[in-house]
């Protein structure tokens, strides 16, 4: 079975943003979109972004190409060894970065970690350090931004590797899915990126950068 979701209702989305701005005038509410697998969906991505409606564009990877089809990464753990899936995922992240410039911020680099199967034993981040660094180095070379997820915390080591590989900018995202989870873990995430030298801009919603 293949799920084909409906197109984003942009008019309703933008109208809801405007209502939020009116209800909460002290907040800076920006428009944004997350593009899943944009390197595999160039035509609809170009159509969507061609409207010019989006102030922040995220790119993400949830699925991997297998035998001519995209398979959800965490579902692939049921078909292949966990180590293989993780390496395939991080290699595809580098492909995503190389093949499209449609997005400015890479979201949840550690998405495949979330589905790591218990039967594979505890996840060892350092066993994949080379693969993570390669993906981060690819992203840094394009002067794009790494998202630090707050609800499912991004490992501090990944932010350190990001800086080591030339990354200069981070943003935050709670990936909340429900209203009550918005901002979950933000304070701890801020402390973590500050410990690695990143500092806020003039406003809290600005990108966080390395001084100089």
DANOR-V949655 format. One record per residue. N is the residue number from 0. RES is the residue in three letters. PHI is phi in degrees with one decimal (999 if undefined). PSI is psi in degrees with one decimal (none if undefined). NEAR is the number of other ideal C-beta (glycine too) atoms within 8 Angstrom. Layout:
BEGIN
[[N/RES/PHI/PSI/NEAR] [N/RES/PHI/PSI/NEAR]]
END
This chain:
BEGIN
[[0/UNK/999/135.4/2] [1/UNK/-116.7/123.4/3] [2/UNK/-86.1/124.6/4] [3/UNK/-116.7/99.7/3] [4/UNK/-71.8/157.1/3] [5/UNK/-70.0/160.2/4] [6/UNK/-64.5/150.1/4] [7/UNK/-60.2/129.5/7] [8/UNK/-81.8/89.0/7] [9/UNK/-65.1/-37.3/9] [10/UNK/-62.2/-45.3/6] [11/UNK/-68.0/-37.5/7] [12/UNK/-61.9/-49.4/10] [13/UNK/-66.3/-34.6/10] [14/UNK/-66.1/-38.8/8] [15/UNK/-67.4/-36.2/8] [16/UNK/-61.3/-43.3/10] [17/UNK/-64.3/-38.2/8] [18/UNK/-63.0/-41.2/8] [19/UNK/-62.0/-40.5/10] [20/UNK/-64.1/-36.0/10] [21/UNK/-74.0/-37.7/7] [22/UNK/-73.6/-35.8/6] [23/UNK/-122.4/72.6/8] [24/UNK/-64.7/-19.2/6] [25/UNK/-82.1/-10.2/3] [26/UNK/-94.1/147.9/7] [27/UNK/-96.3/103.0/5] [28/UNK/-100.7/114.3/7] [29/UNK/-104.7/156.4/7] [30/UNK/-88.6/147.3/10] [31/UNK/-160.5/165.7/9] [32/UNK/-149.7/144.6/11] [33/UNK/-107.1/125.5/8] [34/UNK/-101.1/112.3/14] [35/UNK/-84.6/128.0/9] [36/UNK/51.3/50.1/12] [37/UNK/-62.4/-24.8/13] [38/UNK/-73.5/-13.5/9] [39/UNK/-103.4/-1.1/7] [40/UNK/-136.2/49.9/10] [41/UNK/-61.9/-40.9/10] [42/UNK/-67.1/-53.7/6] [43/UNK/-64.3/-31.8/8] [44/UNK/-64.1/-45.8/12] [45/UNK/-61.9/-39.6/9] [46/UNK/-63.5/-44.5/8] [47/UNK/-64.9/-49.1/12] [48/UNK/-73.9/-20.6/11] [49/UNK/-65.1/-16.0/6] [50/UNK/-71.7/-23.2/8] [51/UNK/73.7/17.6/5] [52/UNK/-84.4/-11.6/6] [53/UNK/-111.9/124.0/11] [54/UNK/-83.1/-30.0/5] [55/UNK/-132.6/125.0/11] [56/UNK/-118.8/120.4/12] [57/UNK/-102.1/146.5/15] [58/UNK/-115.6/144.5/14] [59/UNK/-149.5/164.6/12] [60/UNK/-129.2/120.8/13] [61/UNK/-118.0/-19.2/8] [62/UNK/-133.8/155.6/10] [63/UNK/-121.8/145.2/12] [64/UNK/-74.4/123.3/9] [65/UNK/-135.7/116.9/8] [66/UNK/52.3/41.7/3] [67/UNK/83.1/3.7/4] [68/UNK/-128.2/153.8/6] [69/UNK/-89.3/127.5/9] [70/UNK/-118.0/130.9/11] [71/UNK/-54.9/130.7/8] [72/UNK/-58.8/-45.7/14] [73/UNK/-71.5/-25.0/9] [74/UNK/-72.6/-26.3/9] [75/UNK/-67.1/-20.2/13] [76/UNK/-60.3/-23.9/12] [77/UNK/-79.5/-9.8/4] [78/UNK/-113.4/-25.0/6] [79/UNK/-135.7/161.2/8] [80/UNK/-57.9/142.7/6] [81/UNK/-59.1/-42.1/10] [82/UNK/-61.4/-40.3/8] [83/UNK/-64.2/-43.4/8] [84/UNK/-61.5/-44.6/14] [85/UNK/-63.2/-40.6/13] [86/UNK/-69.9/-38.4/10] [87/UNK/-62.1/-40.9/11] [88/UNK/-63.1/-48.9/13] [89/UNK/-68.6/-32.3/14] [90/UNK/-66.6/-37.1/10] [91/UNK/-71.6/-29.2/11] [92/UNK/-58.5/-45.2/13] [93/UNK/-62.8/-37.5/11] [94/UNK/-63.8/-43.5/9] [95/UNK/-55.3/-46.9/13] [96/UNK/-65.5/-41.5/13] [97/UNK/-71.8/-31.3/6] [98/UNK/-96.5/-8.2/6] [99/UNK/-148.2/142.7/11] [100/UNK/-112.1/23.3/4] [101/UNK/-71.2/-21.4/11] [102/UNK/-117.4/157.9/12] [103/UNK/-107.6/-24.0/7] [104/UNK/-127.5/129.3/13] [105/UNK/-88.3/119.7/14] [106/UNK/-92.2/149.4/12] [107/UNK/26.6/68.0/11] [108/UNK/-52.6/-29.2/13] [109/UNK/-94.2/22.6/11] [110/UNK/-52.6/-44.9/12] [111/UNK/-69.2/-19.3/12] [112/UNK/-65.7/-31.5/9] [113/UNK/-63.9/-28.2/8] [114/UNK/-99.1/6.5/9] [115/UNK/-51.2/123.4/11] [116/UNK/-73.2/140.2/7] [117/UNK/-60.1/-33.9/4] [118/UNK/-68.8/-13.2/4] [119/UNK/-84.8/-2.4/10] [120/UNK/87.8/174.7/4] [121/UNK/-58.5/139.9/3] [122/UNK/-71.8/128.7/7] [123/UNK/-108.4/100.6/6] [124/UNK/-56.5/-39.8/11] [125/UNK/-70.4/-19.1/6] [126/UNK/-67.0/-17.8/6] [127/UNK/-117.9/21.1/11] [128/UNK/-57.4/-44.2/10] [129/UNK/-60.5/-41.9/6] [130/UNK/-68.9/-41.3/11] [131/UNK/-63.4/-44.8/13] [132/UNK/-62.9/-38.5/11] [133/UNK/-62.0/-44.7/11] [134/UNK/-63.2/-43.5/13] [135/UNK/-67.0/-38.9/15] [136/UNK/-64.4/-38.9/10] [137/UNK/-63.1/-41.9/12] [138/UNK/-67.0/-44.9/13] [139/UNK/-61.7/-35.3/13] [140/UNK/-65.2/-18.7/7] [141/UNK/-99.0/4.7/8] [142/UNK/59.6/33.0/5] [143/UNK/-98.2/-173.9/12] [144/UNK/-118.1/144.9/10] [145/UNK/-100.2/128.0/15] [146/UNK/-82.2/136.3/15] [147/UNK/-104.5/110.8/13] [148/UNK/-75.0/140.6/15] [149/UNK/-105.4/-36.3/14] [150/UNK/-69.7/-41.5/10] [151/UNK/-113.6/93.3/8] [152/UNK/-56.4/135.1/10] [153/UNK/-74.4/134.9/13] [154/UNK/-59.1/137.3/8] [155/UNK/-58.2/-34.7/9] [156/UNK/-60.4/-35.5/9] [157/UNK/-66.5/-37.9/13] [158/UNK/-67.2/-37.1/16] [159/UNK/-64.9/-43.7/9] [160/UNK/-63.7/-36.7/12] [161/UNK/-58.6/-46.1/13] [162/UNK/-66.7/-42.3/11] [163/UNK/-57.4/-37.9/7] [164/UNK/-88.8/8.6/10] [165/UNK/103.3/2.3/7] [166/UNK/-67.2/136.1/11] [167/UNK/-120.3/-12.0/7] [168/UNK/-137.4/139.5/12] [169/UNK/-131.3/154.7/14] [170/UNK/-129.2/171.8/12] [171/UNK/-115.7/147.0/12] [172/UNK/-151.0/132.9/11] [173/UNK/-88.2/-13.6/13] [174/UNK/49.0/48.4/10] [175/UNK/-70.1/-44.0/11] [176/UNK/70.7/-32.2/4] [177/UNK/-129.2/148.1/5] [178/UNK/-55.9/-40.3/5] [179/UNK/-66.1/-16.1/5] [180/UNK/-94.7/-2.7/10] [181/UNK/-62.3/128.0/7] [182/UNK/84.6/0.2/8] [183/UNK/-57.9/129.1/9] [184/UNK/75.5/8.6/10] [185/UNK/-63.3/-42.3/10] [186/UNK/-60.7/-44.4/6] [187/UNK/-66.2/-38.0/9] [188/UNK/-65.5/-39.9/14] [189/UNK/-61.5/-46.2/9] [190/UNK/-59.0/-39.4/8] [191/UNK/-66.9/-47.5/12] [192/UNK/-70.4/-30.8/12] [193/UNK/-64.4/-36.5/9] [194/UNK/-63.6/-23.6/7] [195/UNK/-95.9/7.9/10] [196/UNK/98.8/-2.0/8] [197/UNK/-79.8/144.1/12] [198/UNK/-132.7/151.3/8] [199/UNK/-73.7/161.8/7] [200/UNK/-81.8/-157.8/7] [201/UNK/-66.8/-27.7/4] [202/UNK/-126.0/150.2/7] [203/UNK/-58.3/-28.3/4] [204/UNK/-85.3/-4.2/5] [205/UNK/-69.0/164.7/8] [206/UNK/-66.0/148.0/8] [207/UNK/-96.1/130.5/12] [208/UNK/-129.0/164.9/9] [209/UNK/-80.3/130.9/9] [210/UNK/-55.1/138.5/5] [211/UNK/82.8/none/2]]
END
